[in-house]
Amino acid sequence: TVRRPYEKPEIQRVDLA
Amino acid sequence: MSPAATYRATGKVVLRRIGADRLLVPVSGGVARENCVFPVNETGEFIWTGLTEGRTLDETAAALAAEFAVAPERARNDCREFADQLRTQGLIEEVAP
């Protein structure tokens, strides 16, 4: 089984205004 | 956050892909009024999908470790931390047992 490369999960917040 | 708890999106939040980017877009509910979108990376998308499909934190972390090249312990920690960020941003809430 080839597992996908791992990146630490990230979330950003973008204020559209 | 309890590893055995389940979560749901707060209001209606859709995941959209724009090219290689992934965006969580709140379309109704409290956080939608703040006029914000939330870019996430590939593993963030994976965790979001797992949690909002009704899997627990532990189940989502196990799936993350199976799909990506990461040790189970780190997957658990990162999963918990990311879910905490989702909750802080008002995107998910715990489902009462």
Backbone of each chain as nested JSON, in Angstrom:
{
  "chains": [
    {"id": "A", "residues": [
      {"number": 1, "name": "THR", "atoms": {"N": [0.829, -1.191, 0.0], "CA": [0.0, 0.0, 0.0], "C": [0.867, 1.245, 0.0]}},
      {"number": 2, "name": "VAL", "atoms": {"N": [0.627, 2.128, -0.953], "CA": [1.368, 3.384, -1.003], "C": [0.512, 4.46, -0.362]}},
      {"number": 3, "name": "ARG", "atoms": {"N": [1.006, 5.001, 0.742], "CA": [0.249, 6.044, 1.423], "C": [0.669, 7.412, 0.904]}},
      {"number": 4, "name": "ARG", "atoms": {"N": [-0.256, 8.331, 0.947], "CA": [0.018, 9.676, 0.431], "C": [0.962, 10.423, 1.379]}},
      {"number": 5, "name": "PRO", "atoms": {"N": [1.762, 11.342, 0.829], "CA": [2.64, 12.155, 1.69], "C": [1.799, 12.948, 2.684]}},
      {"number": 6, "name": "TYR", "atoms": {"N": [2.322, 13.052, 3.902], "CA": [1.543, 13.684, 4.971], "C": [1.958, 15.131, 5.192]}},
      {"number": 7, "name": "GLU", "atoms": {"N": [0.962, 15.982, 5.344], "CA": [1.186, 17.359, 5.788], "C": [0.286, 17.599, 6.983]}},
      {"number": 8, "name": "LYS", "atoms": {"N": [0.802, 18.314, 7.955], "CA": [-0.019, 18.646, 9.121], "C": [-1.268, 19.398, 8.65]}},
      {"number": 9, "name": "PRO", "atoms": {"N": [-2.443, 18.991, 9.128], "CA": [-3.668, 19.67, 8.683], "C": [-3.669, 21.144, 9.072]}},
      {"number": 10, "name": "GLU", "atoms": {"N": [-4.096, 21.979, 8.14], "CA": [-4.097, 23.419, 8.382], "C": [-5.414, 24.023, 7.929]}},
      {"number": 11, "name": "ILE", "atoms": {"N": [-5.823, 25.049, 8.647], "CA": [-6.991, 25.826, 8.244], "C": [-6.648, 27.296, 8.42]}},
      {"number": 12, "name": "GLN", "atoms": {"N": [-7.085, 28.102, 7.471], "CA": [-6.901, 29.542, 7.577], "C": [-8.273, 30.187, 7.541]}},
      {"number": 13, "name": "ARG", "atoms": {"N": [-8.316, 31.424, 7.952], "CA": [-9.575, 32.165, 7.917], "C": [-9.363, 33.389, 7.043]}},
      {"number": 14, "name": "VAL", "atoms": {"N": [-10.186, 33.536, 6.018], "CA": [-10.068, 34.681, 5.122], "C": [-11.339, 35.505, 5.215]}},
      {"number": 15, "name": "ASP", "atoms": {"N": [-11.177, 36.74, 5.658], "CA": [-12.302, 37.669, 5.742], "C": [-12.517, 38.259, 4.353]}},
      {"number": 16, "name": "LEU", "atoms": {"N": [-13.661, 37.958, 3.753], "CA": [-13.895, 38.391, 2.373], "C": [-13.962, 39.91, 2.258]}},
      {"number": 17, "name": "ALA", "atoms": {"N": [-14.483, 40.573, 3.27], "CA": [-14.552, 42.03, 3.221], "C": [-13.147, 42.615, 3.215]}}
    ]},
    {"id": "B", "residues": [
      {"number": 1, "name": "MET", "atoms": {"N": [-11.696, 17.81, 23.698], "CA": [-12.588, 17.139, 22.768], "C": [-12.488, 15.641, 22.997]}},
      {"number": 2, "name": "SER", "atoms": {"N": [-13.636, 15.0, 23.113], "CA": [-13.641, 13.569, 23.373], "C": [-13.327, 12.784, 22.103]}},
      {"number": 3, "name": "PRO", "atoms": {"N": [-12.392, 11.82, 22.197], "CA": [-12.048, 11.044, 20.995], "C": [-13.187, 10.182, 20.495]}},
      {"number": 4, "name": "ALA", "atoms": {"N": [-14.171, 9.912, 21.37], "CA": [-15.289, 9.059, 20.957], "C": [-16.515, 9.87, 20.548]}},
      {"number": 5, "name": "ALA", "atoms": {"N": [-16.422, 11.198, 20.654], "CA": [-17.566, 12.041, 20.303], "C": [-17.696, 12.16, 18.791]}},
      {"number": 6, "name": "THR", "atoms": {"N": [-18.894, 12.481, 18.35], "CA": [-19.097, 12.77, 16.93], "C": [-19.474, 14.243, 16.785]}},
      {"number": 7, "name": "TYR", "atoms": {"N": [-19.283, 14.747, 15.587], "CA": [-19.464, 16.179, 15.344], "C": [-20.288, 16.391, 14.086]}},
      {"number": 8, "name": "ARG", "atoms": {"N": [-20.827, 17.589, 13.969], "CA": [-21.533, 17.951, 12.742], "C": [-21.183, 19.397, 12.411]}},
      {"number": 9, "name": "ALA", "atoms": {"N": [-21.393, 19.737, 11.149], "CA": [-21.135, 21.111, 10.734], "C": [-22.132, 22.031, 11.427]}},
      {"number": 10, "name": "THR", "atoms": {"N": [-21.662, 23.211, 11.815], "CA": [-22.534, 24.207, 12.419], "C": [-23.21, 24.972, 11.291]}},
      {"number": 11, "name": "GLY", "atoms": {"N": [-24.515, 24.805, 11.157], "CA": [-25.185, 25.387, 10.001], "C": [-24.806, 24.603, 8.756]}},
      {"number": 12, "name": "LYS", "atoms": {"N": [-24.928, 25.229, 7.616], "CA": [-24.562, 24.554, 6.371], "C": [-23.208, 25.08, 5.913]}},
      {"number": 13, "name": "VAL", "atoms": {"N": [-22.26, 24.173, 5.806], "CA": [-20.911, 24.516, 5.345], "C": [-20.587, 23.601, 4.174]}},
      {"number": 14, "name": "VAL", "atoms": {"N": [-20.189, 24.179, 3.058], "CA": [-19.852, 23.35, 1.9], "C": [-18.352, 23.4, 1.652]}},
      {"number": 15, "name": "LEU", "atoms": {"N": [-17.835, 22.301, 1.132], "CA": [-16.428, 22.229, 0.757], "C": [-16.353, 22.391, -0.75]}},
      {"number": 16, "name": "ARG", "atoms": {"N": [-15.571, 23.351, -1.203], "CA": [-15.443, 23.594, -2.636], "C": [-13.977, 23.562, -3.036]}},
      {"number": 17, "name": "ARG", "atoms": {"N": [-13.705, 22.983, -4.188], "CA": [-12.341, 22.985, -4.72], "C": [-12.247, 24.021, -5.827]}},
      {"number": 18, "name": "ILE", "atoms": {"N": [-11.284, 24.911, -5.702], "CA": [-11.011, 25.912, -6.736], "C": [-9.597, 25.622, -7.216]}},
      {"number": 19, "name": "GLY", "atoms": {"N": [-9.472, 24.947, -8.357], "CA": [-8.153, 24.504, -8.793], "C": [-7.598, 23.53, -7.769]}},
      {"number": 20, "name": "ALA", "atoms": {"N": [-6.402, 23.817, -7.271], "CA": [-5.793, 22.936, -6.269], "C": [-6.18, 23.346, -4.854]}},
      {"number": 21, "name": "ASP", "atoms": {"N": [-6.915, 24.441, -4.725], "CA": [-7.274, 24.938, -3.396], "C": [-8.583, 24.319, -2.918]}},
      {"number": 22, "name": "ARG", "atoms": {"N": [-8.697, 24.217, -1.606], "CA": [-9.914, 23.682, -0.988], "C": [-10.437, 24.719, -0.016]}},
      {"number": 23, "name": "LEU", "atoms": {"N": [-11.712, 25.02, -0.145], "CA": [-12.3, 26.05, 0.707], "C": [-13.51, 25.508, 1.448]}},
      {"number": 24, "name": "LEU", "atoms": {"N": [-13.56, 25.78, 2.742], "CA": [-14.791, 25.559, 3.493], "C": [-15.564, 26.871, 3.444]}},
      {"number": 25, "name": "VAL", "atoms": {"N": [-16.784, 26.797, 2.933], "CA": [-17.591, 28.007, 2.749], "C": [-18.886, 27.873, 3.554]}},
      {"number": 26, "name": "PRO", "atoms": {"N": [-19.004, 28.622, 4.649], "CA": [-20.263, 28.606, 5.397], "C": [-21.336, 29.334, 4.591]}},
      {"number": 27, "name": "VAL", "atoms": {"N": [-22.474, 28.69, 4.384], "CA": [-23.53, 29.329, 3.595], "C": [-24.767, 29.637, 4.429]}},
      {"number": 28, "name": "SER", "atoms": {"N": [-24.868, 29.053, 5.617], "CA": [-25.955, 29.432, 6.517], "C": [-25.514, 29.139, 7.939]}},
      {"number": 29, "name": "GLY", "atoms": {"N": [-26.221, 29.719, 8.895], "CA": [-25.813, 29.546, 10.284], "C": [-24.97, 30.722, 10.732]}},
      {"number": 30, "name": "GLY", "atoms": {"N": [-24.582, 30.712, 11.984], "CA": [-23.917, 31.853, 12.601], "C": [-22.663, 32.317, 11.901]}},
      {"number": 31, "name": "VAL", "atoms": {"N": [-21.767, 31.38, 11.589], "CA": [-20.47, 31.778, 11.041], "C": [-20.62, 32.329, 9.623]}},
      {"number": 32, "name": "ALA", "atoms": {"N": [-21.71, 31.993, 8.932], "CA": [-21.917, 32.493, 7.568], "C": [-22.096, 34.005, 7.566]}},
      {"number": 33, "name": "ARG", "atoms": {"N": [-22.61, 34.548, 8.667], "CA": [-22.845, 35.991, 8.733], "C": [-21.541, 36.769, 8.836]}},
      {"number": 34, "name": "GLU", "atoms": {"N": [-20.454, 36.076, 9.14], "CA": [-19.178, 36.774, 9.306], "C": [-18.452, 36.975, 7.987]}},
      {"number": 35, "name": "ASN", "atoms": {"N": [-19.031, 36.465, 6.888], "CA": [-18.486, 36.718, 5.555], "C": [-17.035, 36.265, 5.433]}},
      {"number": 36, "name": "CYS", "atoms": {"N": [-16.778, 35.024, 5.871], "CA": [-15.427, 34.473, 5.814], "C": [-15.449, 33.139, 5.074]}},
      {"number": 37, "name": "VAL", "atoms": {"N": [-14.323, 32.79, 4.489], "CA": [-14.13, 31.441, 3.961], "C": [-12.874, 30.877, 4.615]}},
      {"number": 38, "name": "PHE", "atoms": {"N": [-12.742, 29.545, 4.562], "CA": [-11.673, 28.885, 5.306], "C": [-10.898, 27.931, 4.393]}},
      {"number": 39, "name": "PRO", "atoms": {"N": [-9.775, 28.379, 3.842], "CA": [-8.943, 27.461, 3.057], "C": [-8.359, 26.369, 3.956]}},
      {"number": 40, "name": "VAL", "atoms": {"N": [-8.383, 25.13, 3.478], "CA": [-7.768, 24.014, 4.203], "C": [-6.847, 23.265, 3.241]}},
      {"number": 41, "name": "ASN", "atoms": {"N": [-5.921, 22.503, 3.803], "CA": [-5.058, 21.692, 2.944], "C": [-5.641, 20.285, 2.797]}},
      {"number": 42, "name": "GLU", "atoms": {"N": [-4.887, 19.406, 2.157], "CA": [-5.417, 18.078, 1.811], "C": [-5.821, 17.272, 3.046]}},
      {"number": 43, "name": "THR", "atoms": {"N": [-4.964, 17.289, 4.06], "CA": [-5.294, 16.517, 5.261], "C": [-6.424, 17.187, 6.046]}},
      {"number": 44, "name": "GLY", "atoms": {"N": [-6.477, 18.509, 5.971], "CA": [-7.594, 19.208, 6.602], "C": [-8.915, 18.819, 5.96]}},
      {"number": 45, "name": "GLU", "atoms": {"N": [-8.91, 18.726, 4.645], "CA": [-10.112, 18.291, 3.927], "C": [-10.499, 16.865, 4.35]}},
      {"number": 46, "name": "PHE", "atoms": {"N": [-9.493, 16.014, 4.493], "CA": [-9.744, 14.616, 4.866], "C": [-10.419, 14.542, 6.239]}},
      {"number": 47, "name": "ILE", "atoms": {"N": [-9.907, 15.314, 7.188], "CA": [-10.47, 15.295, 8.544], "C": [-11.874, 15.897, 8.542]}},
      {"number": 48, "name": "TRP", "atoms": {"N": [-12.036, 17.011, 7.839], "CA": [-13.362, 17.642, 7.75], "C": [-14.391, 16.642, 7.223]}},
      {"number": 49, "name": "THR", "atoms": {"N": [-14.031, 15.953, 6.15], "CA": [-14.947, 14.989, 5.54], "C": [-15.266, 13.859, 6.514]}},
      {"number": 50, "name": "GLY", "atoms": {"N": [-14.236, 13.354, 7.191], "CA": [-14.458, 12.265, 8.143], "C": [-15.401, 12.667, 9.263]}},
      {"number": 51, "name": "LEU", "atoms": {"N": [-15.136, 13.823, 9.855], "CA": [-15.951, 14.258, 10.999], "C": [-17.382, 14.569, 10.585]}},
      {"number": 52, "name": "THR", "atoms": {"N": [-17.551, 15.221, 9.444], "CA": [-18.906, 15.622, 9.048], "C": [-19.692, 14.462, 8.436]}},
      {"number": 53, "name": "GLU", "atoms": {"N": [-19.015, 13.343, 8.196], "CA": [-19.739, 12.139, 7.773], "C": [-20.102, 11.268, 8.969]}},
      {"number": 54, "name": "GLY", "atoms": {"N": [-19.804, 11.768, 10.178], "CA": [-20.261, 11.077, 11.376], "C": [-19.243, 10.189, 12.051]}},
      {"number": 55, "name": "ARG", "atoms": {"N": [-17.988, 10.217, 11.577], "CA": [-16.972, 9.403, 12.245], "C": [-16.449, 10.135, 13.478]}},
      {"number": 56, "name": "THR", "atoms": {"N": [-16.02, 9.375, 14.464], "CA": [-15.458, 9.978, 15.672], "C": [-14.044, 10.474, 15.382]}},
      {"number": 57, "name": "LEU", "atoms": {"N": [-13.498, 11.21, 16.349], "CA": [-12.117, 11.68, 16.209], "C": [-11.16, 10.504, 16.052]}},
      {"number": 58, "name": "ASP", "atoms": {"N": [-11.347, 9.472, 16.874], "CA": [-10.46, 8.305, 16.807], "C": [-10.574, 7.588, 15.462]}},
      {"number": 59, "name": "GLU", "atoms": {"N": [-11.794, 7.438, 14.982], "CA": [-11.994, 6.77, 13.69], "C": [-11.383, 7.59, 12.559]}},
      {"number": 60, "name": "THR", "atoms": {"N": [-11.551, 8.898, 12.638], "CA": [-11.003, 9.776, 11.602], "C": [-9.478, 9.742, 11.634]}},
      {"number": 61, "name": "ALA", "atoms": {"N": [-8.911, 9.739, 12.843], "CA": [-7.451, 9.684, 12.973], "C": [-6.905, 8.362, 12.435]}},
      {"number": 62, "name": "ALA", "atoms": {"N": [-7.613, 7.273, 12.699], "CA": [-7.175, 5.965, 12.193], "C": [-7.219, 5.938, 10.668]}},
      {"number": 63, "name": "ALA", "atoms": {"N": [-8.267, 6.528, 10.104], "CA": [-8.373, 6.588, 8.641], "C": [-7.274, 7.472, 8.062]}},
      {"number": 64, "name": "LEU", "atoms": {"N": [-6.954, 8.55, 8.774], "CA": [-5.886, 9.459, 8.335], "C": [-4.545, 8.725, 8.299]}},
      {"number": 65, "name": "ALA", "atoms": {"N": [-4.273, 7.946, 9.344], "CA": [-3.006, 7.205, 9.421], "C": [-2.939, 6.104, 8.368]}},
      {"number": 66, "name": "ALA", "atoms": {"N": [-4.098, 5.576, 7.984], "CA": [-4.119, 4.526, 6.956], "C": [-3.922, 5.113, 5.565]}},
      {"number": 67, "name": "GLU", "atoms": {"N": [-4.411, 6.325, 5.373], "CA": [-4.382, 6.94, 4.039], "C": [-3.084, 7.698, 3.779]}},
      {"number": 68, "name": "PHE", "atoms": {"N": [-2.529, 8.296, 4.855], "CA": [-1.334, 9.133, 4.709], "C": [-0.162, 8.518, 5.471]}},
      {"number": 69, "name": "ALA", "atoms": {"N": [1.038, 8.909, 5.07], "CA": [2.249, 8.383, 5.7], "C": [2.5, 9.117, 7.016]}},
      {"number": 70, "name": "VAL", "atoms": {"N": [1.77, 8.731, 8.038], "CA": [1.907, 9.373, 9.344], "C": [1.674, 8.32, 10.429]}},
      {"number": 71, "name": "ALA", "atoms": {"N": [2.405, 8.467, 11.524], "CA": [2.244, 7.531, 12.638], "C": [0.881, 7.738, 13.295]}},
      {"number": 72, "name": "PRO", "atoms": {"N": [0.257, 6.67, 13.767], "CA": [-1.076, 6.785, 14.372], "C": [-1.141, 7.795, 15.513]}},
      {"number": 73, "name": "GLU", "atoms": {"N": [-0.096, 7.836, 16.336], "CA": [-0.114, 8.755, 17.484], "C": [-0.125, 10.211, 17.024]}},
      {"number": 74, "name": "ARG", "atoms": {"N": [0.7, 10.509, 16.019], "CA": [0.726, 11.884, 15.508], "C": [-0.596, 12.208, 14.805]}},
      {"number": 75, "name": "ALA", "atoms": {"N": [-1.14, 11.23, 14.094], "CA": [-2.429, 11.446, 13.424], "C": [-3.502, 11.799, 14.455]}},
      {"number": 76, "name": "ARG", "atoms": {"N": [-3.49, 11.093, 15.592], "CA": [-4.475, 11.379, 16.645], "C": [-4.311, 12.8, 17.176]}},
      {"number": 77, "name": "ASN", "atoms": {"N": [-3.062, 13.17, 17.46], "CA": [-2.815, 14.509, 18.014], "C": [-3.198, 15.607, 17.019]}},
      {"number": 78, "name": "ASP", "atoms": {"N": [-2.773, 15.424, 15.763], "CA": [-3.063, 16.442, 14.745], "C": [-4.564, 16.534, 14.479]}},
      {"number": 79, "name": "CYS", "atoms": {"N": [-5.214, 15.385, 14.501], "CA": [-6.653, 15.336, 14.254], "C": [-7.4, 16.084, 15.36]}},
      {"number": 80, "name": "ARG", "atoms": {"N": [-6.993, 15.846, 16.585], "CA": [-7.634, 16.504, 17.729], "C": [-7.412, 18.022, 17.657]}},
      {"number": 81, "name": "GLU", "atoms": {"N": [-6.174, 18.394, 17.33], "CA": [-5.838, 19.821, 17.253], "C": [-6.63, 20.509, 16.135]}},
      {"number": 82, "name": "PHE", "atoms": {"N": [-6.728, 19.833, 14.996], "CA": [-7.449, 20.423, 13.863], "C": [-8.944, 20.542, 14.176]}},
      {"number": 83, "name": "ALA", "atoms": {"N": [-9.494, 19.509, 14.789], "CA": [-10.914, 19.553, 15.149], "C": [-11.174, 20.682, 16.14]}},
      {"number": 84, "name": "ASP", "atoms": {"N": [-10.221, 20.909, 17.02], "CA": [-10.355, 22.004, 17.979], "C": [-10.378, 23.352, 17.25]}},
      {"number": 85, "name": "GLN", "atoms": {"N": [-9.554, 23.467, 16.211], "CA": [-9.549, 24.7, 15.411], "C": [-10.88, 24.872, 14.68]}},
      {"number": 86, "name": "LEU", "atoms": {"N": [-11.41, 23.773, 14.161], "CA": [-12.711, 23.845, 13.481], "C": [-13.787, 24.333, 14.442]}},
      {"number": 87, "name": "ARG", "atoms": {"N": [-13.717, 23.834, 15.668], "CA": [-14.732, 24.221, 16.649], "C": [-14.547, 25.678, 17.069]}},
      {"number": 88, "name": "THR", "atoms": {"N": [-13.292, 26.083, 17.245], "CA": [-13.008, 27.471, 17.612], "C": [-13.523, 28.438, 16.546]}},
      {"number": 89, "name": "GLN", "atoms": {"N": [-13.412, 28.024, 15.284], "CA": [-13.872, 28.883, 14.186], "C": [-15.389, 28.813, 14.014]}},
      {"number": 90, "name": "GLY", "atoms": {"N": [-16.042, 27.967, 14.799], "CA": [-17.495, 27.876, 14.723], "C": [-17.996, 27.029, 13.57]}},
      {"number": 91, "name": "LEU", "atoms": {"N": [-17.144, 26.125, 13.063], "CA": [-17.524, 25.334, 11.891], "C": [-18.134, 23.984, 12.257]}},
      {"number": 92, "name": "ILE", "atoms": {"N": [-17.781, 23.441, 13.423], "CA": [-18.372, 22.172, 13.855], "C": [-18.832, 22.298, 15.3]}},
      {"number": 93, "name": "GLU", "atoms": {"N": [-19.732, 21.409, 15.659], "CA": [-20.179, 21.329, 17.046], "C": [-20.346, 19.858, 17.396]}},
      {"number": 94, "name": "GLU", "atoms": {"N": [-20.188, 19.577, 18.686], "CA": [-20.305, 18.192, 19.128], "C": [-21.767, 17.76, 19.111]}},
      {"number": 95, "name": "VAL", "atoms": {"N": [-21.989, 16.526, 18.666], "CA": [-23.339, 15.974, 18.66], "C": [-23.584, 15.312, 20.006]}},
      {"number": 96, "name": "ALA", "atoms": {"N": [-24.662, 15.703, 20.65], "CA": [-24.979, 15.11, 21.947], "C": [-25.246, 13.621, 21.78]}},
      {"number": 97, "name": "PRO", "atoms": {"N": [-24.69, 12.777, 22.671], "CA": [-24.88, 11.326, 22.538], "C": [-26.331, 10.921, 22.763]}}
    ]}
  ]
}
